[in-house]
């Protein structure tokens, strides 16, 4: 799911980055990675992408850098590039679980009406969940793919497990809202879609626009 479209950076790193900003570490790879993450969190995806492109040029097969680069491309609106990187990582690091989840979600986002691509996405997320069962972000991805494949009840089963630990993630509310809408539970759909609009706008998340459109369609 979106929470783990998935950075390798621990939560405390952002606070530490702001404290270290004056220490003169501007040119180190670690600082560039932190700087890119800070830019992404504040909605400056182009700045994040530029920092990560510099890192990736120096270390094209470094897993952490490439995971974050793929996510930067996704947030910058270039899903095809994100998918290409995730596919490359699946080949280079077949035991790495995050790229499988990220690839599954990116494929579902880019090809929501393509059965063949959604089947591949389903295979990727099923493998990820086999490696790390009950991971909330992976359950969110699975739920969204199930909904796109027309399996609303399976989608609810997955998303209902993801929503509590990921309650601050607007995309998860959007996904669950869309599931409730498909199942005919209008009031619950409106509740979660409105949450996606409100929190998404605060976080500069483009999912807010999709949630707003879906909410209007329910009126």
C-alpha positions as CSV (number, residue, x, y, z in Angstrom):
1,X,0.0,0.0,0.0
2,X,1.0,3.7,0.0
3,X,2.6,3.7,3.3
4,X,5.2,1.3,2.1
5,X,5.5,2.4,-1.4
6,X,8.1,1.9,0.5
7,X,11.0,4.0,1.9
8,X,13.7,2.3,3.9
9,X,14.2,5.4,6.1
10,X,13.2,5.0,9.8
11,X,10.7,7.6,11.2
12,X,13.2,9.4,13.4
13,X,15.5,10.1,10.5
14,X,13.5,13.2,9.5
15,X,13.9,14.8,12.9
16,X,17.6,14.0,12.9
17,X,18.0,15.4,9.4
18,X,16.7,18.8,10.4
19,X,19.1,18.9,13.3
20,X,22.0,17.9,11.1
21,X,21.2,20.3,8.3
22,X,23.8,22.9,9.5
23,X,26.6,20.4,10.1
24,X,28.0,20.5,6.5
25,X,26.9,17.0,5.4
26,X,25.3,18.3,2.2
27,X,27.3,16.3,-0.2
28,X,27.3,12.8,1.5
29,X,25.1,10.1,0.0
30,X,23.3,9.6,3.3
31,X,22.4,13.2,3.6
32,X,21.2,13.3,0.0
33,X,18.9,10.4,0.7
34,X,17.5,12.1,3.8
35,X,17.2,15.4,1.9
36,X,15.2,13.6,-0.9
37,X,12.9,12.1,1.7
38,X,12.3,15.4,3.4
39,X,11.5,17.0,0.0
40,X,9.0,14.1,-0.8
41,X,7.3,14.5,2.6
42,X,6.7,18.2,2.0
43,X,5.3,17.5,-1.5
44,X,8.4,18.7,-3.4
45,X,8.7,15.6,-5.5
46,X,10.8,17.1,-8.2
47,X,13.5,18.1,-5.7
48,X,13.4,14.6,-4.2
49,X,13.7,13.1,-7.7
50,X,16.7,15.3,-8.5
51,X,18.5,14.3,-5.4
52,X,17.9,10.6,-5.9
53,X,18.9,10.7,-9.6
54,X,22.3,12.0,-8.5
55,X,22.6,9.2,-6.0
56,X,21.4,6.6,-8.4
57,X,24.0,7.7,-11.0
58,X,26.8,7.0,-8.5
59,X,25.3,3.7,-7.2
60,X,22.8,2.4,-9.8
61,X,22.2,-1.0,-8.1
62,X,22.0,0.2,-4.4
63,X,18.7,-1.2,-3.2
64,X,17.7,1.6,-0.9
65,X,18.5,4.3,-3.3
66,X,16.6,2.6,-6.2
67,X,13.5,1.9,-4.0
68,X,13.3,5.5,-3.1
69,X,14.0,6.6,-6.7
70,X,11.1,4.5,-8.0
71,X,8.8,6.1,-5.5
72,X,10.0,9.6,-6.4
73,X,9.2,8.9,-10.0
74,X,5.8,7.7,-9.0
75,X,5.0,10.8,-7.0
76,X,6.4,13.0,-9.8
77,X,3.8,11.4,-12.1
78,X,6.1,9.1,-14.1
79,X,4.6,5.7,-13.2
80,X,6.1,3.9,-16.3
81,X,9.6,4.8,-15.0
82,X,8.8,3.7,-11.5
83,X,7.5,0.4,-12.8
84,X,10.7,-0.1,-14.9
85,X,12.9,0.4,-11.8
86,X,10.7,-1.9,-9.7
87,X,10.9,-4.6,-12.3
88,X,14.7,-4.2,-12.4
89,X,14.9,-4.5,-8.6
90,X,12.8,-7.7,-8.7
91,X,15.4,-9.2,-11.0
92,X,18.4,-7.9,-9.1
93,X,17.1,-8.6,-5.6
94,X,14.5,-11.5,-5.9
95,X,14.3,-11.9,-2.2
96,X,13.6,-8.2,-1.5
97,X,10.0,-7.9,-0.5
98,X,9.3,-4.1,-0.8
99,X,9.9,-3.9,-4.6
100,X,7.3,-6.6,-5.1
101,X,4.7,-4.6,-3.2
102,X,5.7,-1.4,-4.9
103,X,5.6,-3.0,-8.3
104,X,2.1,-4.4,-7.6
105,X,0.7,-1.1,-6.5
106,X,2.3,0.8,-9.4
107,X,0.9,-1.6,-11.9
108,X,-2.6,-1.4,-10.4
109,X,-2.3,2.4,-10.5
110,X,-1.1,2.7,-14.0
111,X,-3.2,-0.1,-15.5
112,X,-6.4,-0.2,-13.4
113,X,-8.5,-1.6,-16.4
114,X,-5.9,-4.0,-17.8
115,X,-6.6,-7.6,-16.7
116,X,-3.2,-8.9,-17.7
117,X,-1.3,-6.3,-15.7
118,X,-3.6,-6.6,-12.7
119,X,-3.0,-10.4,-12.8
120,X,0.8,-9.7,-12.6
121,X,0.1,-7.2,-9.8
122,X,-1.9,-9.8,-7.9
123,X,1.0,-12.3,-8.2
124,X,3.5,-9.8,-6.9
125,X,1.5,-8.9,-3.9
126,X,0.5,-12.5,-3.1
127,X,4.3,-13.3,-3.1
128,X,5.0,-10.3,-0.8
129,X,2.3,-11.3,1.7
130,X,3.6,-14.9,1.7
131,X,7.0,-13.6,2.8
132,X,5.6,-11.1,5.3
133,X,2.1,-12.1,6.2
134,X,-0.3,-9.5,7.6
135,X,1.9,-6.5,6.7
136,X,-0.6,-3.6,6.7
137,X,0.8,-1.8,3.6
138,X,0.8,-5.0,1.7
139,X,-2.8,-5.7,2.7
140,X,-3.7,-2.3,1.4
141,X,-2.1,-3.1,-1.9
142,X,-3.9,-6.4,-2.0
143,X,-7.2,-4.8,-1.2
144,X,-6.9,-2.2,-3.9
145,X,-6.0,-4.8,-6.5
146,X,-8.8,-7.1,-5.5
147,X,-11.3,-4.2,-5.9
148,X,-9.9,-3.4,-9.4
149,X,-10.3,-7.1,-10.3
150,X,-14.0,-7.0,-9.3
151,X,-13.6,-8.8,-5.9
152,X,-15.2,-6.2,-3.5
153,X,-15.6,-8.6,-0.6
154,X,-12.0,-9.9,-0.8
155,X,-10.9,-6.2,-1.1
156,X,-12.8,-5.4,2.1
157,X,-11.3,-8.4,3.9
158,X,-7.8,-7.1,3.2
159,X,-8.5,-3.4,3.7
160,X,-10.4,-3.8,7.0
161,X,-7.1,-5.2,8.4
162,X,-5.0,-2.4,7.0
163,X,-7.1,0.6,8.0
164,X,-6.4,0.8,11.7
165,X,-2.6,0.6,11.6
166,X,-2.6,2.9,8.5
167,X,-5.4,5.2,9.6
168,X,-3.2,8.3,8.9
169,X,-2.6,7.3,5.3
170,X,-5.1,9.1,2.9
171,X,-4.8,6.5,0.1
172,X,-6.0,3.7,2.5
173,X,-9.1,5.7,3.3
174,X,-9.6,6.3,-0.4
175,X,-9.3,2.6,-1.2
176,X,-11.7,1.5,1.7
177,X,-14.1,4.3,0.7
178,X,-14.2,2.9,-2.8
179,X,-14.8,-0.6,-1.5
180,X,-17.7,0.7,0.6
181,X,-19.2,2.5,-2.4
182,X,-19.0,-0.7,-4.4
183,X,-20.7,-2.6,-1.6
184,X,-23.5,0.0,-1.4
185,X,-22.6,1.4,2.0
186,X,-22.8,5.1,1.0
187,X,-22.4,6.7,4.5
188,X,-19.2,4.7,5.2
189,X,-17.9,5.4,1.7
190,X,-18.4,9.1,2.3
191,X,-16.7,9.0,5.7
192,X,-13.5,7.5,4.3
193,X,-13.4,9.5,1.1
194,X,-13.8,12.7,3.1
195,X,-11.0,11.6,5.3
196,X,-8.8,11.0,2.2
197,X,-9.6,14.4,0.9
198,X,-8.8,16.2,4.2
199,X,-5.6,14.3,5.1
200,X,-4.5,14.1,1.5
201,X,-4.7,17.8,1.0
202,X,-2.6,18.4,4.2
203,X,0.1,15.9,3.0
204,X,0.1,17.2,-0.6
205,X,-1.0,13.8,-1.7
206,X,-2.6,13.6,-5.2
207,X,-5.0,11.0,-3.9
208,X,-7.0,13.8,-2.5
209,X,-8.2,14.8,-6.0
210,X,-9.3,11.3,-6.8
211,X,-11.1,11.1,-3.5
212,X,-12.8,14.4,-4.1
213,X,-14.0,13.2,-7.5
214,X,-15.3,9.9,-6.0
215,X,-17.1,11.8,-3.2
216,X,-18.8,14.1,-5.7
217,X,-20.0,11.0,-7.7
218,X,-21.8,9.7,-4.5
219,X,-23.9,12.8,-4.1
